[in-house]
Amino acid sequence: MRAGIIGLALAGAAVPVTVAAPQATTVPVPPAKAPFTFQEVMVPMRDGAKLQTVILRPTGKTGPLPILLQRTPYGVPQSAPSQVPDSYKALMKDGYIFVYQSMRGRFKSDGSFTFSTAVHPDDPKAVDEATDAYDTIDWLVKNVADNNGKVGMWGVSYPGFAAAVALADPHPALKAVSPQAAWVDYWMNDDLHRYGAMRLSYATDWLYMLQHDKAQDSTFEYDQYDTYDWFLRQTPVAKIDQDYFKGSIPMFTAMLDHSNDDAFWKKQDWLGALKKTTVPTLNVAGFWDQEDPWGSWQIYYKQEQNDPDHLNQIVAGPWNHGGWHGRGDTMGRIPIGTDSGIQFQQQIEAPFFAYWLHGKGKRPDFEARMFESGSFVWKSYKHWPPRGAVEKSLYLHVDGTVSFDRPDAGEACRSYISDPDNPVPFRPRPISPTYPIPDWRLWEFGDQRFVGGRPDVLSYKSAPLEHDLTVTGELAATLMASTSGTDSDFVVKLIDVYPDNYEQLREKPELGDYGRSLNGYQLPVAMEVRRGRFLESAEVPHALTPNKVIAWNVPLRSHDHVFKKGHRIMVQVQSSWFPVIDRNPQKFVPNIYRARPEDFVTARQRVCAGSKITLPVMAE
């Protein structure tokens, strides 16, 4: 279309004819030089399996180069890219041999893909993702021409885990690792569960993607437009396997069979294999990561326990899953004003690898770097969590307010009816599938006003803040709550409410301006669910005593956020979050995923005096 417009403009132009124009000489334009050469090899593992591996060597770079390795289940490049990907540009200035490998059982790699994250440090005959990383590095440094003998590993999500688990038994040539949105424990808070509550919609789509077809990333086809309605039909959750998967997705079937934190899940937790920190590690996390918000923090905390040479670092920012490698100048609809993703790549990631793999520049000397949300500035900390934060309790009151004032003696409870047949949606309906529609990526930034009018959601709101309130460190909630059932969920959301006059609409508003405005926007800062059956033990669930008020401790993870002057703080409490979390029948049963339809009952929920959010407040 563009060429046609240019041609039309030239055809309509007046051209002087007093002097004959010389005949143009056509000079051939040489094709642009490809930025990489491409090589595909099959790398042998210790058990004889061979893994599909692609080597991209930058053209125009001479001399030995370090290797940057990424192991992935999502497929490797089929050819050399014609242009340098945006996320490579900062790294390309120093030069690396980029290597991608399909993990066991994916695409052309031998074996079966099991989702196993278990490692076996005491079994010399075992093979796992840590040994595959070791064997791959060993082969690369011996067989890839003109490498300098130094290897780095990096990746986001599954590749982040694959990089992190290499630290369980690091090869001597592994000199730098950046686990980004990695995970350590499927049960606790990454990918498959949130504190034992199944991440229903994501588990369905993600497990299907990786186990339905070895040779491709598959997309599950729903037979209803709104997945909320589709999942509501699947009562119990085991119907998905019975009617659709039919045993073809082994990890999904395993979830149904292992509804508690039993040995199956415990052996997947590989964090205990990390000993003394010997490899420089740049952990990266997003405060709004909708998939893996927990694991990178746990790797950082574990490595801190034995890090005499100060090789362990953590970086986090107001990013969704992998957002630091994408557009980093917004939080969903909220503009940041600067591109934090580009800054991360240029100022943190590239210098990290340049120092440890090239010997260039200064050694990265920070402990924790945070791109603070609200203020939208970079902060450096000598410790994480910072030691200067003071814990303050923000109390939920019966009149629907929150404040730092303790509740009066004898203050009453608030209540609502939770109906599993009408669960609270986790984002506005209609709810799209996880893939390939991009809505899923940004849902944790979403305006929470869409549930504010529901009778089964309690909202508590503060007065406008008289000054900025900065919370930096680990957040947590404690609900003093009861249910009339014998099992239940409670979901807690900590929300930053923007002023109604936050921004002015243009003089002549256009269609949709009013709804797109950030006036009154309710930004969720932290959200989490706790399942009642696991309050006492994740291994052995217990029924709740009906109508007994007990403490529900709800961890809200690490954050660095400024509630700005004039904003309000809101807390929402509800008992369903569907279908991102499966429905609790609210009647105790041995296995929720196999509950009968008649086990799903309504329950009266009470939130009582003493309920609070614990905030690590920084001095102004």
Secondary structure, 3 states (H helix, E strand, C coil): CHHHHHHHHHHCCCCCCCCCCCCCCCCCCCCCCCCEEEEEEEEECCCCCEEEEEEEEECCCCCCEEEEEEEECCCCCCCCCCCCCHHHHHHHCCCCEEEEEECCCCCCCCCCCCCCCCCCCCCCCCCCHHHHHHHHHHHHHHHCCCEEEEEEEEEECHHHHHHHHHHHCCCCCEEEEEEECCCCCCCCCCCCEECCEECHHHHHHHHHHHHCCCCCCCCCCCCCCCHHHHHHHCCCCHHHHHHHHCCCCHHHHHHHHCCCCCHHHHCCCCHHHCCCCCCCEEEEEECCCCCCCCHHHHHHHHHHCCCCCCCEEEEEECCCCCHHHCCCCEECCEECCCCHHHHHHHHHHHHHHHHHHHCCCCCCCCCEEEEEECCCEEEEECCCCCCCCEEEEEEECCCCEEECCCCCCCCCCEEEEECCCCCCECCCCCCCCCCCCHHHHHHHHCCHHHHCCCCCCEEEECCCCCCCEEEEEEEEEEEEEEECCCCCEEEEEEEEECCCCCCCCCCCCCCCHHHHCCCCCEEEEEEEEEEHHHCCCCCCCCCCCCCCCEEEEEEEEEEEEEECCCCEEEEEEECCCECCCCCCCCCCCCCHHHCCHHHCCCEEEEEEEEEEEEEEECCC
